[in-house]
Every structure is written in structure tokens, then in C-alpha cells.
Amino acid sequence: MLRDMFKKTYTVIDSHVKPVRKKESEEPSIPQGLWRKCNKCGQPIYVEDVKNNFYVCPRCGGYFRVHAYRRIEMLVDEGTFEEWNREMPFSNPLDFPGYEKKVQAAREKTNLNEAVVTGRGLIGGHPAAVGVCDARFIMSSMGHVVGEKITEMVERATKEQLPVIIFACSGGARMQEGIVSLMQMAKTAAALKKHHEAGQLFISVLTDPTTGGVTASFAMLGDIILAEPGALIGFAGPRVIQQTIGQKLPEGFQRAEFLLEHGFVDKIVPRDEQKDVLASILRMHERQEAGAGASAETEKRSEEAAEQGAFTAHRPDRSAWDTVLLSRNSARPVATDYINAIFDDFMEFHGDRYFKDDGAIVGGIATFRGIPVTVIGQQKGKTTRENLKRNFGMPSPEGYRKALRLMEQAQTFRRPVICFVDTPGAFCGLEAEERGQGEAIARSLFEMSALTVPVVSLVIGEGGSGGALAMAVANEVWMMENAIYSILSPEGFASILWKDSKKAPDAARVMKITAADLYERGLIEQVIPETEPATAETLGDIAPVIVDKLAGFLEKYGKLTPDEIREQRYQRFRKM
């Protein structure tokens, strides 16, 4: 039925692809209608090529708007889509003159009842409730019927324990319905809040354009927010902003890439990858016990590895200062090296939803032996350019807020959290103070202490001060043998107490900051041995030890209730 609907409705790509005009005297050499003109690059393009390329111009890469049923056909497994509320009665709450005729004309043009299509289907074999907005219908503005269809879809999905995926595309609220249209913003948001409280997933996909009241309601409320490349996304339109402030807007303003940089989008996904990405996200959000998958033999091996790690950490030929230098060595693996070596299917998410995406923090979802987990790391660079991008591993407030957002998401979906700590300390610049560095760290400590999912933090290099602790309020803290964890750098310690930073080697010794020191004092639970100092070459030998330990950790904490997990973490710090 969906294919028949597509054939009836979509005989051309859309209004963004214009027929190529020929002189009247010129005879066409090809059948009329096979070629169109891309209004983005102005080049003639073969219609079939565009269709086969997911409605992306093969010449310039420009994205054309996709009709609702065509998008469903591209995303949902063939023959599995069941449409909900296909027909809904017309509503004209203000008795606005001419409104009914406008809606009727849109219905005849699009063969749609309203500006959104909703239903249920399988994506890569995973069930989901799907809503798709269609810009041809009065620019997919949100009136009462659109709000009602989305709300009913979300309510039904909550009842049936289905994840929700909405492809947003809208000019905003529908002016002809006045304040009633405005109320749809609150109504859809309230339905999604109930869906969230029920522990169900909402993925929002932002397409061109997503503006106005839709941006300020359901479109920006996704647990995960994806966007198409180049999509216009914003509350006020660029022309309105420019007229209001009387200034020319910067290049790329309000485009998907702009929102990614400023922390409001998790990931930009090309159209040809969207089905696979959505299927992966759905798979990693299917319900599963946190500790499932590890065996008693695995737990035994991890305990043996822990004992070995504690023993080999004591190296009399290596001073504390030697360890400091090793922890800072540019050849040491960074967080993403460990993530790629230990986990499968890692998908990075971005942004704090407030200001920016901080490159000093990487995080997302992955699987560990088939178990969905949330993985977060403090990320250093390996080159000068990378270190500038990563701010030398020193997170800003938005980095800690991103990490906390991902942890809270993990709690909603009952995923264990694995953190990789590697920072000389939180960034101490002027802008960090302006944006509340202290509050961001304090909030991390506050919220992490109450998480009811298992949390383990592994210090892989430098564990500097509160900037490290903000990622280490965990049920267990582990350290690489040549890592350090301290109140501040040895140089800073020596400068403050002895007024001489050159005494840093002596400070390192008295501060007791090595893994062996901290293990002996009961401040960490595990030491990961480094027979040879950790490098890209030795990571292949180190990673299996960590894998065994993680399997044992998940086995152990998978047997605890959420309240027991939280209380164990509280008591861990209470006794210090």
C-alpha cells in the first residue's frame, strides 16, 4: 500500500527540483520528465539518480525535502508499517476565514490528511513508533490535528512500550489556529515527559527546516537528537533575527553543523546512513539486565587479574616522579583508544544542550559483550592540533554537563556507565568561570552520587584534582599502573607549600599519588598492570585484562538492586 501511495503522490522529487527549461524550437532528445534542475547548484540532474541517492543531489550533495511516505519507505522495513490515525477531523478553532479551503487544497495536493504521518513499523527488525512531518502540507506547521496525532502516537507508544522516532520538519505554529496552535507545544511536550518517565526512548531527527514552535517543543526534547546535514534549525527564522538585530548573520548560522558545535545536536547523520544508525540506537536501547552476560569463570579471572595488578604495581625501581612523567607521556593511549579496544559499536554523542560541545569530553553508547553501556572519557590529543581541539584534556563546564547528561540518560535506560579519567585538571580560563566551572563540577558530584546504575571509573593517565573527581564518583575506581590521581599537580603542590615548583619530584613522593599508593590506602579498588608502559603497541596486551575486569564488575553489580548500587557508592565515599 505504501508503494502505491508513493506512486500516486510523488511523480516529481519535490518543489525544490525544477524542470529544465528548453527553447521552444529545441526538440528534446530524451523523454520529458526524466531530467530536473537542482535549485541548489542549478545543474540538470537525472530524476532516477536522485531517487536512488536518497533524494540528495548527486552533483552538489544538496538535500531535497522528502515526502512523508517516501521517507517511511526509505527507513521502515518493507511491509511492516502500520499507519495510525490516517484520517482525523478538520478543526478551525478560530473560525479563520478561508482556512478550511486552504487545508482542503493541501489535502488534494499531497494526498495527506494533515502535515504529519504517524504509525508503527520495524527499523532493522526493531519496533518503533514513527512520525514524519511533510513540508508540502502548509509547511508542516503545527495546528491542533498535528499536535493531536503526535500526542496520540506518543501515548500509544508509551502504553505499548515502544520507542518513538519523529522526523521534524516545520515552519512552526499554524497562525490560522492562534493560541490553540500554541497549546500543542505544551501538549506534545507533556506527552513526551510521560514517555520519558516510563523509561521509553525518544529519538528526534531534525530535517530542513525545523523552526518556531516545533523547535521549541517536541523537536528538541529527544533523548537523542540527530540532524540531517545542512538542515535549517532554529526558533526564530534567520530573516526575523537579521531584521531584529540589524546585523548580517554569520555563514552557516542555524544550520545543523552550527547546532552540533553549540551543543544542541548529538550527531549529524547523512540520509543514506539513517536507517542503519537508527537500527543501532534501537538495538542498544532494548531492555537488558545490566549484569547479564558475564560468567562465574569470567568473574574468577577478573579477581585473579586484580590480584596480579595490585602486586605488579609495586616497582621499587620507579619513583613517584617517574610515574608522573609516564602518566603525561604523549605516547600513552587516550580515552578513545581504550574505547575502541574494549567496546563494540561505539556511537559518539555530542553537546550539553546549553552552550557547546566540549572536545575534552567524548561520550556515547556502545556494547560490551552484547550489553549496552554508556561510555564517557576525558580526551587528550596526540598532536598539537588535536590537543588544541581537545583543550589538552581540560574540560570546560559544558564538558562536565555533557558527561552528566549522558549519565542521566544511562540511568533512564538502565545502562552501566564506564568512565575514563585523564585530565591535568578542569579548565581554569576566564570563560570557564563565566559559565560556572565550579557549579558544573559540584553538580556532577551531586548527581553521580545518586545514580542507580553501576559506575566504574578508570584513571588512564592524569587524574587531576576536582576535574578528575567529577568523572570518578563511582562504585569502583581503578587505575592504570602508571597513572596518577592527586589533589593538584606536583608542581602546584610544591609551589603552594614550599614556594618552589622545582621541588615537584619531592612533592610527588610525599603526595602519595601513584596507583600503588592509593591501592594500599584503600582509595581505589583495582590496579591494571602495565608490564610495559601503556602505548598504542602494548594496548593489545592491556585491553584483555580490562575486559575481564569489566565483565566481573558487571556480573557483581548486576546482582544488586538500584537502591543497593546507590547505597554501595555512598558508603564507599562515606568511609573515606
Backbone torsions as a table, in degrees:
resi	resn	phi	psi	omega
1	MET	NA	-39.3	-178.4
2	LEU	-61.9	-40.3	-180.0
3	ARG	-66.8	-40.4	176.7
4	ASP	-61.5	-41.0	178.6
5	MET	-61.5	-40.6	180.0
6	PHE	-64.0	-44.0	-178.9
7	LYS	-62.7	-39.1	179.9
8	LYS	-67.4	-38.4	-166.1
9	THR	-93.8	-32.4	-167.3
10	TYR	-120.0	75.4	178.8
11	THR	-86.0	-13.6	171.9
12	VAL	-130.0	167.8	-177.3
13	ILE	-63.7	-63.1	169.3
14	ASP	-179.3	-172.9	-174.5
15	SER	-66.0	-12.6	-179.1
16	HIS	-84.5	-6.2	179.4
17	VAL	-116.1	115.3	-172.1
18	LYS	-103.3	144.8	177.1
19	PRO	-60.0	144.9	175.2
20	VAL	-74.9	125.1	-178.8
21	ARG	-85.0	136.2	177.8
22	LYS	-119.5	155.5	174.2
23	LYS	-63.5	147.6	-177.0
24	GLU	-60.4	-33.2	-177.4
25	SER	-79.9	-11.6	-175.8
26	GLU	-88.5	125.6	179.0
27	GLU	-84.7	129.4	177.9
28	PRO	-67.0	139.3	179.7
29	SER	-94.0	-6.0	179.3
30	ILE	-130.4	159.6	179.7
31	PRO	-58.2	136.6	-178.4
32	GLN	-62.7	139.3	177.3
33	GLY	98.3	-10.3	-179.8
34	LEU	-79.2	-22.6	-178.3
35	TRP	-115.5	145.9	175.3
36	ARG	-134.8	168.2	179.0
37	LYS	-109.5	125.1	178.3
38	CYS	-73.1	123.1	-178.7
39	ASN	-80.1	1.0	177.4
40	LYS	-93.6	-45.3	179.9
41	CYS	-110.4	-11.3	177.7
42	GLY	78.8	4.4	-177.3
43	GLN	-89.6	147.5	174.3
44	PRO	-70.5	137.5	-178.8
45	ILE	-134.1	146.2	-179.3
46	TYR	-81.0	123.2	-173.1
47	VAL	-55.3	-43.1	-177.0
48	GLU	-64.6	-34.4	177.6
49	ASP	-64.5	-39.9	179.9
50	VAL	-65.9	-44.1	178.2
51	LYS	-59.7	-44.7	-178.5
52	ASN	-70.7	-16.3	-179.1
53	ASN	-102.1	28.2	177.2
54	PHE	59.4	35.1	177.8
55	TYR	59.9	43.1	173.3
56	VAL	-120.5	132.6	-179.0
57	CYS	-60.2	123.2	-178.8
58	PRO	-71.2	-11.9	-178.5
59	ARG	-93.6	-48.4	-175.2
60	CYS	-110.1	-9.7	-178.8
61	GLY	78.2	9.4	179.1
62	GLY	-68.9	143.8	-178.2
63	TYR	-93.2	126.3	172.6
64	PHE	-91.9	149.8	176.6
65	ARG	-68.9	142.7	-174.4
66	VAL	-111.6	134.2	176.8
67	HIS	-66.9	151.7	-170.7
68	ALA	-57.0	-49.7	-176.6
69	TYR	-68.4	-33.0	177.7
70	ARG	-66.2	-40.9	178.6
71	ARG	-64.4	-41.8	177.4
72	ILE	-60.2	-41.3	179.3
73	GLU	-62.1	-35.4	-179.9
74	MET	-73.9	-27.1	-171.1
75	LEU	-104.0	-40.7	-171.2
76	VAL	-89.1	139.1	178.7
77	ASP	-54.8	137.7	-174.3
78	GLU	-56.1	131.9	175.7
79	GLY	79.7	6.5	-175.8
80	THR	-107.5	-7.1	-175.3
81	PHE	-81.3	126.5	176.4
82	GLU	-116.9	112.5	-175.5
83	GLU	-77.6	141.1	177.2
84	TRP	-110.3	142.5	173.5
85	ASN	50.8	47.9	-179.8
86	ARG	-59.4	-41.5	179.2
87	GLU	-112.0	126.9	174.2
88	MET	-134.6	143.9	-174.9
89	PRO	-65.9	144.9	178.0
90	PHE	-66.2	146.1	178.7
91	SER	-134.1	131.2	176.9
92	ASN	-129.2	75.2	-169.7
93	PRO	-61.8	-24.9	-179.4
94	LEU	-101.4	2.7	-172.5
95	ASP	50.4	44.4	-176.1
96	PHE	-69.3	126.7	-176.4
97	PRO	-60.0	131.9	175.4
98	GLY	80.2	-4.2	-176.7
99	TYR	-66.1	-43.0	-178.7
100	GLU	-61.1	-40.8	178.9
101	LYS	-65.5	-37.8	179.6
102	LYS	-63.8	-43.4	178.1
103	VAL	-65.2	-42.3	-179.7
104	GLN	-62.4	-40.9	178.3
105	ALA	-63.2	-40.1	178.4
106	ALA	-65.3	-37.9	178.3
107	ARG	-63.4	-42.9	-178.9
108	GLU	-68.4	-37.2	-178.3
109	LYS	-70.1	-38.2	-171.2
110	THR	-103.9	-15.3	-173.4
111	ASN	61.9	28.4	175.8
112	LEU	-115.0	151.9	174.6
113	ASN	-77.6	-36.0	178.6
114	GLU	-153.3	-171.7	-169.2
115	ALA	-83.3	5.0	177.9
116	VAL	-140.8	142.7	174.9
117	VAL	-112.0	131.3	-178.9
118	THR	-127.3	155.5	178.1
119	GLY	172.0	-164.0	-178.1
120	ARG	-129.6	144.6	176.4
121	GLY	-164.1	-178.5	177.0
122	LEU	-106.9	137.3	173.9
123	ILE	-121.2	108.9	-174.9
124	GLY	61.6	30.4	179.7
125	GLY	86.5	0.7	-177.5
126	HIS	-107.9	127.1	-176.3
127	PRO	-72.4	146.1	177.0
128	ALA	-160.2	151.1	168.1
129	ALA	-86.8	133.0	-172.7
130	VAL	-126.9	131.1	172.5
131	GLY	-123.2	135.0	-178.1
132	VAL	-131.3	121.9	176.9
133	CYS	-82.1	148.4	-178.0
134	ASP	-125.1	114.4	-173.2
135	ALA	-68.3	-17.1	-179.2
136	ARG	-68.7	-22.3	-176.0
137	PHE	-92.8	93.5	180.0
138	ILE	45.8	47.2	178.5
139	MET	55.0	29.9	178.3
140	SER	52.3	33.3	176.6
141	SER	-66.7	152.4	-173.5
142	MET	-98.7	105.5	170.7
143	GLY	-104.5	-165.9	-176.0
144	HIS	-59.5	-43.9	-175.5
145	VAL	-68.2	-41.7	177.0
146	VAL	-61.5	-47.1	178.1
147	GLY	-60.1	-39.5	-179.6
148	GLU	-68.0	-42.5	-179.8
149	LYS	-63.8	-42.9	179.3
150	ILE	-66.4	-43.7	-179.3
151	THR	-63.4	-45.0	179.0
152	GLU	-64.4	-36.7	177.3
153	MET	-63.3	-45.1	-179.2
154	VAL	-65.4	-43.1	179.8
155	GLU	-61.5	-43.1	179.5
156	ARG	-66.9	-39.7	178.7
157	ALA	-63.4	-39.5	177.7
158	THR	-62.0	-44.9	-179.8
159	LYS	-63.7	-39.5	-177.0
160	GLU	-91.8	5.2	179.1
161	GLN	56.5	49.4	178.5
162	LEU	-109.1	142.4	168.7
163	PRO	-68.0	155.2	-179.8
164	VAL	-115.1	135.2	173.4
165	ILE	-126.2	125.0	177.5
166	ILE	-124.4	125.8	172.9
167	PHE	-92.9	104.8	-176.7
168	ALA	-84.9	140.5	174.0
169	CYS	-161.2	112.4	-172.7
170	SER	-164.2	149.3	171.2
171	GLY	-85.6	-4.5	177.6
172	GLY	118.8	-152.4	-179.8
173	ALA	-71.4	151.6	-179.2
174	ARG	-86.4	112.3	-173.1
175	MET	-58.7	-35.5	-175.8
176	GLN	-65.8	-14.4	-179.5
177	GLU	-106.8	1.5	172.3
178	GLY	53.0	-134.0	-174.0
179	ILE	-64.2	-26.2	177.7
180	VAL	-63.9	-38.9	176.1
181	SER	-63.1	-41.7	178.8
182	LEU	-58.5	-38.3	-177.4
183	MET	-66.3	-21.1	178.6
184	GLN	-66.1	-27.0	176.5
185	MET	-61.2	-47.0	179.9
186	ALA	-69.7	-37.9	-176.7
187	LYS	-65.7	-46.8	-179.8
188	THR	-67.0	-37.6	178.7
189	ALA	-64.2	-40.1	-179.6
190	ALA	-65.3	-39.5	178.5
191	ALA	-64.6	-40.4	179.3
192	LEU	-69.2	-31.0	176.2
193	LYS	-63.5	-43.6	177.0
194	LYS	-63.2	-40.1	178.5
195	HIS	-61.3	-42.9	179.3
196	HIS	-64.8	-44.4	-179.3
197	GLU	-65.1	-23.9	175.9
198	ALA	-81.6	1.5	178.3
199	GLY	77.5	25.2	-178.0
200	GLN	-104.2	149.5	-173.4
201	LEU	-83.8	140.8	170.2
202	PHE	-128.6	119.9	175.8
203	ILE	-108.0	122.5	176.9
204	SER	-104.4	128.8	178.5
205	VAL	-115.6	117.1	-175.2
206	LEU	-94.5	123.1	179.5
207	THR	-120.1	175.4	-173.7
208	ASP	-87.0	124.6	-10.7
209	PRO	-97.3	156.0	170.4
210	THR	-125.4	106.6	-172.3
211	THR	-140.0	173.5	171.2
212	GLY	61.3	-139.9	-173.9
213	GLY	-64.2	-22.9	176.0
214	VAL	-73.0	-42.3	174.9
215	THR	-60.9	-38.3	-176.5
216	ALA	-86.4	17.7	175.7
217	SER	-142.0	-113.7	-167.6
218	PHE	-66.0	-30.2	-172.9
219	ALA	-63.3	-32.9	-175.8
220	MET	-101.8	15.4	-177.0
221	LEU	-106.3	11.6	-178.4
222	GLY	-65.6	142.8	167.2
223	ASP	-59.5	-37.1	174.9
224	ILE	-129.1	129.5	-179.7
225	ILE	-116.5	118.5	176.4
226	LEU	-107.9	162.3	177.6
227	ALA	-146.0	151.9	173.4
228	GLU	-83.7	148.2	-179.8
229	PRO	-56.0	135.0	174.3
230	GLY	74.6	2.7	-176.8
231	ALA	-65.1	138.9	173.5
232	LEU	-79.1	122.7	-176.8
233	ILE	-138.1	124.2	178.4
234	GLY	-179.5	168.8	177.2
235	PHE	-83.0	-68.7	174.1
236	ALA	-84.5	144.3	179.0
237	GLY	-69.5	154.0	-177.4
238	PRO	-59.3	-36.0	179.1
239	ARG	-66.2	-39.7	178.6
240	VAL	-63.7	-43.7	-179.7
241	ILE	-62.6	-46.7	-177.4
242	GLN	-62.4	-40.2	178.4
243	GLN	-67.9	-35.4	-177.4
244	THR	-70.6	-45.8	-175.0
245	ILE	-93.2	-12.7	178.4
246	GLY	67.6	29.2	179.8
247	GLN	-131.5	152.4	175.8
248	LYS	-75.8	136.0	-177.6
249	LEU	-82.3	149.5	-179.0
250	PRO	-67.6	155.8	178.0
251	GLU	-58.9	133.2	178.7
252	GLY	80.2	5.2	180.0
253	PHE	-58.9	133.8	178.4
254	GLN	67.3	11.5	173.4
255	ARG	-86.6	164.6	-174.8
256	ALA	-54.4	-39.9	-178.5
257	GLU	-66.2	-35.0	176.2
258	PHE	-63.6	-43.3	-179.6
259	LEU	-69.2	-34.3	176.8
260	LEU	-63.2	-46.1	-180.0
261	GLU	-62.9	-32.3	-176.4
262	HIS	-96.7	12.5	166.4
263	GLY	89.6	12.4	-174.2
264	PHE	-104.8	-6.0	-177.9
265	VAL	-129.0	137.3	179.2
266	ASP	-75.6	-37.7	-170.7
267	LYS	-164.4	139.4	171.2
268	ILE	-97.1	125.1	-173.0
269	VAL	-122.2	116.6	174.7
270	PRO	-57.0	150.8	-172.8
271	ARG	-61.5	-35.8	-178.0
272	ASP	-72.8	-10.5	178.9
273	GLU	-104.5	-4.6	-169.6
274	GLN	-64.5	-40.8	-179.1
275	LYS	-63.1	-44.7	-179.2
276	ASP	-65.2	-41.7	-179.7
277	VAL	-65.3	-45.0	179.2
278	LEU	-63.0	-41.5	179.2
279	ALA	-62.3	-39.8	178.9
280	SER	-65.2	-42.9	179.5
281	ILE	-63.5	-44.5	179.8
282	LEU	-61.4	-41.8	-179.5
283	ARG	-62.6	-41.1	-177.0
284	MET	-78.8	-2.5	176.0
285	HIS	-111.2	8.1	174.1
286	GLU	-71.4	143.6	-174.5
287	ARG	-63.6	133.8	178.4
288	GLN	-158.9	143.0	178.9
289	GLU	-67.1	138.8	-173.8
290	ALA	-59.5	-35.7	-173.9
291	GLY	-97.6	2.9	-176.1
292	ALA	-64.6	145.5	170.7
293	GLY	109.4	-23.1	179.6
294	ALA	-92.0	142.4	-176.6
295	SER	-102.5	168.6	177.0
296	ALA	-63.4	-35.0	178.3
297	GLU	-65.1	-40.0	177.2
298	THR	-61.9	-43.9	179.9
299	GLU	-62.1	-40.2	178.7
300	LYS	-62.9	-42.9	179.5
301	ARG	-63.3	-39.1	-178.6
302	SER	-67.2	-36.1	177.6
303	GLU	-65.8	-39.9	177.7
304	GLU	-64.2	-40.1	178.7
305	ALA	-64.1	-36.2	-179.7
306	ALA	-64.9	-44.0	179.7
307	GLU	-62.8	-41.6	179.3
308	GLN	-63.9	-41.9	-179.4
309	GLY	-62.4	-42.5	-179.8
310	ALA	-63.5	-38.1	-177.5
311	PHE	-70.7	-48.1	-175.1
312	THR	-73.7	-10.2	179.0
313	ALA	-69.4	-20.7	-177.6
314	HIS	-87.2	101.0	-179.1
315	ARG	-120.0	101.5	-175.6
316	PRO	-62.8	-21.3	-178.0
317	ASP	-85.1	2.3	-176.4
318	ARG	-122.1	119.7	-179.7
319	SER	-80.0	167.7	176.9
320	ALA	-61.2	-38.0	179.6
321	TRP	-67.4	-35.8	174.2
322	ASP	-58.1	-41.8	179.5
323	THR	-65.5	-40.0	176.5
324	VAL	-57.0	-46.9	-178.5
325	LEU	-64.9	-38.7	177.0
326	LEU	-65.6	-38.3	-178.8
327	SER	-63.8	-25.7	-178.1
328	ARG	-98.7	-2.5	-174.3
329	ASN	-59.4	131.6	-177.5
330	SER	-65.9	-15.8	179.1
331	ALA	-83.4	-9.4	-179.2
332	ARG	-66.3	144.9	176.1
333	PRO	-62.8	145.0	176.7
334	VAL	-97.9	177.1	-173.3
335	ALA	-54.5	-45.6	-177.5
336	THR	-65.6	-27.0	175.2
337	ASP	-63.9	-44.9	177.9
338	TYR	-65.5	-42.3	-179.1
339	ILE	-60.1	-46.4	-178.4
340	ASN	-68.6	-28.6	-178.7
341	ALA	-80.4	-26.0	-170.7
342	ILE	-104.8	-34.0	-170.7
343	PHE	-113.4	161.0	174.7
344	ASP	-108.6	153.4	168.7
345	ASP	61.1	29.5	-178.4
346	PHE	-60.8	130.0	177.6
347	MET	-125.2	112.3	-176.4
348	GLU	-79.0	137.7	173.9
349	PHE	-114.3	156.7	-170.9
350	HIS	-127.5	154.2	163.5
351	GLY	89.1	152.3	179.6
352	ASP	-100.3	-2.1	-178.6
353	ARG	70.6	11.3	-179.9
354	TYR	-126.5	-43.8	-170.0
355	PHE	-143.6	-43.5	-168.0
356	LYS	-162.2	163.1	167.3
357	ASP	-102.0	116.5	-176.0
358	ASP	-89.6	118.1	-179.4
359	GLY	-68.6	-13.7	179.0
360	ALA	-76.3	-9.0	175.9
361	ILE	-124.5	125.9	170.9
362	VAL	-112.7	145.2	-180.0
363	GLY	-166.3	159.6	178.9
364	GLY	171.3	-156.3	-179.4
365	ILE	-116.7	153.8	-179.2
366	ALA	-155.9	-179.4	171.6
367	THR	-121.9	145.8	175.8
368	PHE	-125.8	107.5	-175.2
369	ARG	51.4	42.3	177.7
370	GLY	85.5	-6.0	-178.6
371	ILE	-93.6	125.0	175.9
372	PRO	-66.5	134.0	179.3
373	VAL	-138.6	159.6	170.1
374	THR	-103.5	131.1	-176.1
375	VAL	-122.1	130.2	-178.6
376	ILE	-136.8	136.7	-180.0
377	GLY	-142.2	147.0	168.9
378	GLN	-83.8	123.9	-166.5
379	GLN	-112.8	121.1	169.4
380	LYS	-95.0	165.7	174.5
381	GLY	-97.5	168.6	178.0
382	LYS	-107.5	-14.6	176.9
383	THR	-126.0	169.9	178.3
384	THR	-60.0	-42.9	179.5
385	ARG	-61.8	-44.8	179.6
386	GLU	-64.7	-39.7	-179.9
387	ASN	-66.2	-34.5	175.5
388	LEU	-65.8	-41.8	177.9
389	LYS	-64.0	-37.8	-176.9
390	ARG	-92.8	2.0	-178.0
391	ASN	53.7	38.1	177.4
392	PHE	56.0	31.0	177.5
393	GLY	75.6	15.8	-180.0
394	MET	-102.2	104.2	-175.6
395	PRO	-70.4	147.1	171.0
396	SER	-93.8	173.9	-179.6
397	PRO	-53.8	-38.5	-179.0
398	GLU	-66.8	-25.7	175.8
399	GLY	-68.4	-45.3	178.2
400	TYR	-66.4	-34.5	178.2
401	ARG	-70.1	-34.6	174.3
402	LYS	-63.8	-47.0	179.9
403	ALA	-59.1	-44.0	-179.1
404	LEU	-66.6	-37.9	176.9
405	ARG	-59.1	-42.8	-179.9
406	LEU	-68.7	-35.0	176.7
407	MET	-66.5	-42.4	179.0
408	GLU	-66.2	-35.3	174.1
409	GLN	-63.7	-40.7	177.7
410	ALA	-61.2	-39.7	178.5
411	GLN	-63.3	-42.4	179.3
412	THR	-57.1	-40.3	-174.4
413	PHE	-105.4	16.0	172.7
414	ARG	57.4	44.3	177.6
415	ARG	-103.2	135.6	171.5
416	PRO	-61.5	154.0	-179.2
417	VAL	-116.8	128.7	176.5
418	ILE	-119.5	122.1	-177.6
419	CYS	-113.5	141.4	174.3
420	PHE	-114.0	117.7	-174.3
421	VAL	-100.7	126.8	178.6
422	ASP	-163.9	86.5	-179.1
423	THR	-149.3	139.8	171.5
424	PRO	-70.5	-14.5	179.0
425	GLY	150.5	165.9	176.5
426	ALA	-65.3	146.3	179.9
427	PHE	-61.8	135.3	-174.8
428	CYS	-115.9	30.3	-180.0
429	GLY	-78.0	170.4	180.0
430	LEU	-56.7	-46.6	-177.0
431	GLU	-66.9	-29.9	177.0
432	ALA	-65.1	-40.6	177.7
433	GLU	-68.0	-38.7	179.0
434	GLU	-61.3	-33.7	-176.7
435	ARG	-96.7	5.7	170.3
436	GLY	88.1	55.3	-179.3
437	GLN	-60.4	-45.7	-179.4
438	GLY	-61.8	-43.2	179.7
439	GLU	-64.0	-39.8	-178.4
440	ALA	-63.4	-42.2	178.7
441	ILE	-68.4	-45.3	179.4
442	ALA	-59.6	-41.2	179.8
443	ARG	-64.8	-36.5	176.7
444	SER	-62.1	-46.8	178.9
445	LEU	-60.2	-44.1	-177.0
446	PHE	-61.2	-49.9	-174.8
447	GLU	-78.8	-37.9	179.0
448	MET	-62.6	-33.7	-177.9
449	SER	-61.8	-24.8	-174.6
450	ALA	-105.3	3.6	178.9
451	LEU	-61.4	140.7	-178.3
452	THR	-106.2	16.5	172.1
453	VAL	-112.7	155.4	-179.4
454	PRO	-64.7	137.9	177.8
455	VAL	-129.0	129.0	173.3
456	VAL	-127.8	136.4	179.0
457	SER	-120.4	132.1	179.7
458	LEU	-116.4	118.3	176.4
459	VAL	-82.2	113.6	-173.7
460	ILE	-101.1	-14.4	-179.8
461	GLY	-149.5	-106.4	177.0
462	GLU	-90.9	133.5	171.8
463	GLY	-116.2	87.5	-170.4
464	GLY	-97.2	107.9	165.9
465	SER	58.9	-151.9	-178.7
466	GLY	-64.0	-23.5	176.7
467	GLY	-63.2	-30.3	175.6
468	ALA	-84.6	-42.7	-178.1
469	LEU	-58.8	-31.7	-179.9
470	ALA	-62.4	-13.8	175.9
471	MET	-115.1	12.6	-172.5
472	ALA	-133.8	24.4	171.0
473	VAL	-84.3	77.7	-167.6
474	ALA	-119.9	166.1	172.5
475	ASN	-67.2	-34.8	174.5
476	GLU	-142.3	143.0	174.4
477	VAL	-118.2	126.9	178.6
478	TRP	-114.9	159.3	177.4
479	MET	-136.0	142.4	166.0
480	MET	-65.8	149.5	-175.7
481	GLU	-55.6	-36.6	-177.3
482	ASN	-104.3	27.3	173.8
483	ALA	-96.5	165.8	175.2
484	ILE	-130.8	156.9	179.6
485	TYR	-146.1	116.2	-168.7
486	SER	-146.9	165.5	179.2
487	ILE	-69.6	-30.9	171.7
488	LEU	-166.7	179.0	-178.1
489	SER	-66.0	152.4	175.2
490	PRO	-57.5	-35.7	178.1
491	GLU	-62.5	-43.7	178.6
492	GLY	-66.3	-40.9	178.2
493	PHE	-59.1	-47.7	-178.4
494	ALA	-65.7	-36.6	180.0
495	SER	-66.9	-40.7	-176.7
496	ILE	-74.2	-47.1	-173.4
497	LEU	-87.6	-32.8	-174.4
498	TRP	-118.0	2.2	178.2
499	LYS	56.6	28.1	-178.0
500	ASP	-152.7	103.5	-177.3
501	SER	-68.1	-17.1	179.2
502	LYS	-69.2	-13.4	177.9
503	LYS	-87.6	18.6	-179.3
504	ALA	-55.3	-41.2	177.3
505	PRO	-59.1	-39.1	176.7
506	ASP	-67.0	-38.2	178.8
507	ALA	-63.2	-42.1	179.7
508	ALA	-58.2	-37.2	-179.1
509	ARG	-69.4	-46.0	-175.0
510	VAL	-79.6	-19.5	-178.2
511	MET	-75.0	-20.4	-179.6
512	LYS	57.4	64.4	-172.2
513	ILE	-111.4	-0.3	-179.2
514	THR	-83.0	166.2	179.6
515	ALA	-60.8	-41.2	179.6
516	ALA	-62.4	-43.9	179.4
517	ASP	-59.9	-47.4	-174.7
518	LEU	-71.6	-34.1	178.2
519	TYR	-66.2	-43.2	-179.6
520	GLU	-61.5	-30.8	-178.5
521	ARG	-92.2	5.6	175.8
522	GLY	72.3	20.6	-178.1
523	LEU	-91.3	-14.9	173.0
524	ILE	-134.1	161.1	-174.2
525	GLU	-99.6	-27.7	-174.1
526	GLN	-142.0	150.5	170.9
527	VAL	-123.1	126.0	178.1
528	ILE	-89.8	118.4	-175.4
529	PRO	-68.6	144.8	171.9
530	GLU	-123.3	88.7	177.5
531	THR	-55.3	-41.1	167.2
532	GLU	-120.2	145.9	-179.6
533	PRO	-52.3	142.2	-175.3
534	ALA	-63.3	126.0	174.5
535	THR	-143.4	177.1	176.6
536	ALA	-59.4	-33.5	-178.0
537	GLU	-74.6	-34.6	-177.4
538	THR	-92.6	-7.7	-177.9
539	LEU	-60.8	-31.4	178.7
540	GLY	-62.4	-27.7	176.8
541	ASP	-85.0	-30.3	-176.7
542	ILE	-79.8	-39.1	-174.0
543	ALA	-56.5	-42.6	179.7
544	PRO	-60.2	-32.3	177.3
545	VAL	-65.0	-44.4	179.2
546	ILE	-64.5	-39.9	179.4
547	VAL	-59.2	-46.1	179.0
548	ASP	-63.2	-41.1	179.0
549	LYS	-64.6	-42.0	179.0
550	LEU	-64.0	-39.6	178.1
551	ALA	-61.1	-42.9	177.2
552	GLY	-65.8	-38.6	178.1
553	PHE	-61.1	-47.5	-178.8
554	LEU	-66.7	-34.9	176.1
555	GLU	-63.8	-45.3	-177.9
556	LYS	-64.5	-50.5	-174.3
557	TYR	-82.7	-16.0	174.6
558	GLY	-68.3	-16.4	179.0
559	LYS	-87.7	-8.3	-177.3
560	LEU	-94.7	153.3	174.1
561	THR	-78.5	162.3	176.9
562	PRO	-54.4	-41.8	179.5
563	ASP	-66.2	-37.2	178.8
564	GLU	-67.1	-37.0	178.0
565	ILE	-62.9	-46.1	180.0
566	ARG	-65.0	-42.6	-178.5
567	GLU	-67.5	-37.7	177.7
568	GLN	-60.2	-42.2	179.2
569	ARG	-65.1	-41.0	178.8
570	TYR	-61.1	-46.6	-178.3
571	GLN	-67.2	-30.9	177.6
572	ARG	-57.8	-46.7	-179.1
573	PHE	-82.2	-27.2	-178.3
574	ARG	-61.8	-33.2	-175.6
575	LYS	-85.4	-3.8	-177.5
576	MET	-82.3	NA	NA
